[in-house]
């Protein structure tokens, strides 16, 4: 099942949000992610969080009370975690996060850390970036040049091959670079199209532009 989590922060435009919601079996808004969803004309199935970032608490009045899960501000999970956990509990195994761009660095790092977990989201879309967890093969097609950065996840080992990138990942030099703490920054998909094939480990791909 496909799940979509709207979270606070900079996110994709309304047209893309509507398309994502149409592809999702279940949508959850985390706190001020409800503003993002409603501004795109999307009515989420569930709303979770402490609601401390919601501009107007009366936004919740139009939703069934049993679909609004309110938590205290002092809690062990972020609102984004609550949304992701709920989607997994409801059977979603292919989860996209919409929002979370800009803002506090610790919040951005917290979302990025979710991709290290056993039950991880698969994609994260901000206003300018597409972030994808790749564990086998990933193909991206666009009509314009893109900046592509690549980060190994987990404990490794890591091995990957690419096509369509200015600096390919399958050369002898590149194959020795994947160690914990290493990364490939500001590569380029000059035609906008590239493929990454992973034969060992997981990678986080950041596509900008």
C-alpha positions in Angstrom: 0.0 0.0 0.0 1.1 3.6 -0.7 1.1 6.1 2.1 1.6 9.8 2.0 2.6 12.0 5.0 2.2 15.7 4.9 4.6 17.4 7.3 5.4 21.0 8.2 8.1 23.0 6.3 8.6 23.7 2.6 7.0 21.1 0.4 6.0 20.4 -3.2 3.5 22.6 -5.1 -0.2 22.0 -5.0 -0.3 20.2 -8.3 2.2 17.6 -7.3 0.6 17.2 -3.8 -2.7 16.4 -5.5 -1.1 13.8 -7.7 0.7 12.2 -4.8 -2.6 12.1 -2.8 -4.3 10.4 -5.8 -1.6 7.7 -5.9 -1.8 7.1 -2.1 -4.0 4.5 -0.4 -3.8 6.5 2.8 -2.8 10.1 3.7 -1.8 11.4 7.1 -1.1 15.1 8.0 1.4 15.7 10.8 0.5 18.9 12.8 1.1 21.9 10.4 1.3 19.5 7.5 -2.5 19.8 7.6 -2.1 23.4 6.3 0.1 22.1 3.5 -2.5 19.4 2.6 -5.5 21.7 2.7 -3.8 24.5 0.7 -3.4 21.9 -2.0 -7.0 20.9 -1.7 -6.2 17.5 -0.1 -8.3 16.2 2.8 -6.1 13.8 4.8 -7.5 10.5 6.2 -5.8 11.0 9.5 -4.2 13.9 11.5 -1.6 13.4 14.2 0.7 15.5 16.4 0.7 17.9 19.3 -0.8 20.6 17.0 1.6 23.3 18.5 2.4 24.5 14.9 -1.1 24.6 13.6 -2.1 28.2 12.8 -5.8 27.6 13.7 -6.9 24.7 15.9 -10.4 25.0 14.5 -9.1 23.4 11.3 -9.6 20.1 13.1 -13.3 20.6 13.7 -14.2 19.5 10.2 -12.6 16.0 10.7 -14.1 13.1 12.6 -12.7 13.1 16.2 -11.6 9.5 15.9 -9.3 10.5 12.9 -7.5 13.2 14.9 -4.8 11.8 17.2 -3.6 14.5 19.5 -0.4 14.1 21.6 1.1 16.2 24.4 4.0 18.5 23.4 6.3 16.5 25.7 6.6 13.2 23.9 9.2 10.8 22.7 8.4 11.0 19.0 8.3 13.8 16.5 5.1 14.6 14.7 6.7 13.2 11.5 7.5 9.9 13.3 3.9 9.6 14.5 2.7 10.0 10.9 5.1 7.5 9.5 4.4 5.0 12.3 0.7 5.3 11.7 1.0 4.7 8.0 3.1 1.5 8.7 0.5 0.4 11.3 -2.2 0.8 8.7 -0.3 -1.5 6.2 1.5 1.1 4.1 4.9 -0.2 3.0 5.7 2.5 0.4 5.6 5.8 2.1 6.3 9.3 0.8 6.9 12.4 2.9 5.7 15.8 1.5 7.2 18.8 3.2 10.0 19.2 5.7 12.2 21.5 3.7 13.9 24.6 5.0 13.5 25.4 8.7 15.6 24.0 11.6 18.6 21.8 10.8 17.8 19.4 13.6 14.4 18.8 12.1 15.9 18.1 8.7 18.4 15.7 10.1 15.7 14.0 12.1 13.7 13.3 8.9 16.9 12.1 7.1 17.6 9.7 10.0 14.2 8.0 9.4 15.7 6.5 6.2 18.2 4.6 8.3 15.5 2.6 10.1 14.2 -0.9 9.4 10.8 0.5 8.5 11.8 3.5 6.5 10.0 5.8 4.1 10.9 5.5 0.5 10.7 9.1 -0.7 10.8 12.6 0.6 9.7 15.7 -1.4 10.5 19.2 -0.4 10.0 22.4 -2.4 13.3 21.9 -4.3 14.5 18.4 -3.6 13.5 14.8 -4.2 15.1 12.4 -1.8 14.9 8.7 -2.5 15.9 5.6 -0.6 17.5 3.1 -3.2 18.2 -0.5 -2.3 18.0 -2.1 -5.8 17.4 0.0 -9.0 16.2 3.6 -9.4 15.6 5.4 -12.7 14.9 9.2 -12.9 13.8 11.0 -16.0 13.5 14.7 -16.4 13.7 17.2 -19.2 16.4 19.3 -17.6 19.8 19.0 -15.9 19.7 17.9 -12.3 22.2 18.0 -9.4 22.5 14.6 -7.9 24.1 13.8 -4.5 24.5 10.3 -3.1 24.9 9.1 0.5 25.4 5.5 1.7 23.1 4.4 4.5 23.5 1.8 7.2 26.5 -0.3 7.9 27.4 -1.4 4.4 29.1 -2.7 2.5 27.9 -0.5 -0.4 28.2 -1.0 -4.1 26.4 0.7 -6.9 26.7 1.4 -10.6 25.2 4.3 -12.5 24.5 5.5 -16.0 23.6 9.1 -17.1 25.7 10.8 -14.4 28.6 13.1 -15.3 30.9 11.2 -12.9 29.8 7.5 -13.0 29.8 5.4 -9.8 31.1 2.2 -11.4 34.7 3.2 -12.1 37.5 1.6 -10.2 38.1 4.8 -8.2 34.5 5.3 -7.3 34.1 1.7 -6.2 36.6 2.2 -3.4 35.0 5.4 -2.0 32.0 4.0 -0.3 32.9 3.9 3.4 30.9 5.1 6.4 30.9 8.9 6.4 31.7 9.2 2.7 29.4 10.6 0.0 29.2 11.7 -3.6 28.2 15.4 -3.7 27.0 17.6 -6.6 27.1 15.0 -9.4 25.1 16.0 -12.5 22.5 14.3 -14.6 23.2 16.6 -17.6 20.2 15.3 -19.7 18.0 15.0 -16.6 17.9 11.2 -16.9 20.0 8.7 -14.9 19.9 5.2 -13.5 21.4 3.8 -10.3 21.8 0.1 -9.8 22.6 -1.0 -6.2 24.2 -4.4 -5.7 25.0 -4.0 -2.0 23.7 -1.7 0.8 21.3 1.2 0.7 21.8 4.7 -0.7 20.0 8.0 -0.2 19.8 9.9 -3.4 19.2 13.7 -3.3 18.0 15.2 -6.6 17.9 19.0 -6.8 16.4 21.3 -9.4 
